[in-house]
């Protein structure tokens, strides 16, 4: 979508990976925005490993998943699960493609468990080597979003490798946590696996990147913020008390506390600051 009157450009396109990649990648989100005042965007915690391939300007991170890391710029970014927001700045324009990679797919696509990427924002070339440069160059040369998504399919299909998958116990626990919207008790997950809670926590953190309880918080928060986003997109009031009940929070105050912890601000402020941001809309 483009506005000729204001000179503003705002595009947001979602793509579905090739069938062979769908067990490992949930979606591709292409975005392009220009003609705005310089600003910033919150990269929120989610139950996905994030990969971003830029199209024009580099991605500028003012605050990283690990706040001890200094600000940095990336041409291609790979980031694991995290429980604090990443702050992205832009000079009035931004463009790229974001991939939502399922944590259990990290071994097959990247050759390492998602736990090794937890709380990390890394140059994708460190993990993918020459494939990261190929992705960036070929995506930039492609003329349409459809062609760009096809390039990603091609490169990632060649990245798939024979790798020891996560144990059935961790896989089952992760899928159960997702199915519960993040509310499944850790003890229940451990009992289903036939393990102690401690053993499940250790193995889970290695494969997913967060311990089960923290991962549950992120899953629940991700669901809440997406439902809130859809509600506002439909021009409806936020109805935070109802949202809190649907997503398994004790009450609206609990939802607000979790938003402050995981997004760095209350829900109302996130809506005001982020809703028209094309990256937020794309994901």
N, C-alpha and C positions, 0 to 999 in steps of 0.2 A: 504494500500500500504506500502511495506517495502523495504528498500534498504540493501541488504546483503553485498555489497561492503564497504559501509561506516559505517555500524552499526546503521544507522539512521532508525527510525520508524516514519511513518506519516500516520495516518488513519483518515478519515473523512467520517462519515456515517449519512445520514438523514433518520429518520423514521416518519411514519404517525401514529398519535394516533388512538385508537379504535374509531369506528364511533360515539359512545355516547359521546366521549370526544372532538370531532372535533369542536363543537360550542365554546369550551372554550380554547383549546390548538391548536396552529397552526402547530407545528412540534416538533420533538425531534432531536437533533444534537449530535451524539456521536463523540468524538475525542480522539486520543491518539498520542502523539509525544514523542520521546526520542532520545538520542544521539546528542543533540544540545548543543551549548554554553548557559550558563544562559542568560536569556533575559526577556523581558516584553511584554505585550499585552495590547492594549487599548480596554476596554469594552465600546462600543459607545452607545449613546442614541438611543432608538428604541421605536416603539409604542407597545411594549410588556412588561409584567412583566416577569422577568427572574428568572428561578430556575436552579441551577446547583447542580448536584450530582457528587461528585468526585469518582474516581475509586481507585486511589493510593495515591499520595501526596495530602495534603490539598490545597485548593485554597488560594493563598496569595495575599491579596489586599494591595498594598502600598499606594494608594490614593483611597478613597471611594467616593460615590456619594455626601455625605456631607463631604467636606474637613476638617471639624472640628473633624470628627471621626479619631481616631488613626489607624494605620495599623492593620490588623487583618487577622486571618486564619479561614477558614471554611471547614467543612466536607460536609455540604449541605447549600446552599445559596439561599435566596429569596430576590430579589431586585425589587423595583417598578420603574416606569418611572422616568427618570432624564434627565437633559439637559446639563450635563458636563460629560467628560469621566471618567471611572474608570480605574485605572492602576493596572494591574495584573502582578506579577513577577513570574518567575519559575526558577528552578535550572538546566534547560536543558531537562526537561521532564514535561509533563502535560497530564492528562487524565480525562475524565468525560463525562457527558451527560448534555447538556443544553436544557431546555424546554422554548419554546416561548409561554407564557400564555397570552391569550387575556384579556385586563383589565376588561372587563365586565364579565369575568368568575371567577374573584377573589372571589366574594361572595359565589359562589357555590362550589368552590374548597377549599378555605381557610377560609371561614366564616367571611370575612371582605371586605370592598370595597378597590379597588386598591389605592384610595387616602390615605389610612392609611400606604401604603408602599412607597409612593412617596419620592424620594430622600433618601431612606433607603436601607442599605445592612445589612440583618439580618440573623442570624442562623435560618435555616428553622424550627428547632425544637421548636423555640419560637412560631411559628404559627401552625405548623402541629402536634406538640407533638410527641408521639411514632411513628407515621407514617413516620416521617423523618428518624428515626433510621432504621425502617424496610426497607425503600427505599434504604438507603445506604448499609445495610448489604446484602440484596437480590440482588441488582445490582452488587455488588462486587463478589458474588458467582456465578452469571450467566456466562456461557462460551462464548456466542456469543452476538453480538449487537442485533440480533433479540430477543434473550431471555431477554436481559436487557430491551428492549423497552416493551416487554410483561409484565415484572415485574412492570414497571411504569404504564402501562394500568391498571393492577390489583389493585394497591394501589390507584391510583387516582379515579378509578371507585367507590371504597368504600368510598372515600372522598366526592363524590358528595352529596350534601345535599339540602333539601328544604330551600330556602332562598329567601327573598324578592328581586327580580331583580331590576336593575336600572329602572328608569322611562322610558316610551316610548319616551319622549322628549329627554332625554340624549342619549338613544340608537340610536335614529334617527340622532341626531347631530354628534355622533361619527362616525357612518357609512358614513354619508355624507362627513365628513372631510377626512376619509380614501379614499373614492371614488374620491375626488377631488385632491388627492395627497398632501393634506395639504394646499391647496390654497383657500378653501372656506372662505369667509369673515365672521367674527364673527356675524356681524349684520344680514347677510343672514341666518345663522344657528339659531339665536335667533328668527327671524321672522317666520321661518318654525316651530319652537317649540311653537310659540305664547307666548313667554316670553320676558322679557327685557334682554339685553346683560348681565347686572349685575347678574340677577337671573340664567341665563344659566351658567355664569362663576362659580358661587358658587357651583351649583349642579354638573357641569361637573368636577370641581376639586375634589369633593368628590368621584366621581365614577371612574374617569380616573387617577387622580393624578397630572394633569397639567391643567391650564386654556386653553380654546380653542385656543387662539393665540399661546401660547407656544407649545401646542400639535401639532398644524399645522406645526410649525418649525421643530419639531422632525420627523413628518411623511414625510415631504418633504426631509429633510436631509437623512433619512433612505433610501428613494427611490433613491436619488442621489448616495449615497455611494454603494448601491447594483448594480446599473447600471454601475458605474465606475468599480467595482470589476469584473463584467461579461465582460466588454470591455477589461480589462487587461488580464483576463483569456483566452480570445480568441486571445491573442497576438496582439491586436490592440493598437494604440496610444490612450491616454486618451480622447483627443478632448473635453477639458473642456468647451469651449464656447458652443458647441452643447449640451453638457450635461446640462449646466445651462439653456439653452432655453427650453429643453424638460421638465425639472423639475420645471419650473416656477420662476426661479431666474431672476433678472433684467439683469444681465450680468455675465461674468466670475468672475469679481471682487466681486460681491455679493456672488456667490458660495464660493469663497475663504474665505471671511469673515465669512460666516456661518460655514465652516469647521473649521476654527480657534476657533470659539466660542464653537462648539459642539464636535469637536474631539480633540481640543487642538493643531492642526497643520494644515498646508495647504494640499490640496488633494495630491500633488505630494509627499510630505513627508509621508503621510499615506500609499500611495501605496508602497513606498520604504521600509517602516518599517514593514508593516503589511501583505502584500499580501501573503507571504509564511507561515504565521502563521496559524496553523491548526485550531485554534478556529475561526479566521476571515473567513477562507474558509468554515467552517461548518455552519456559520450563514449568 
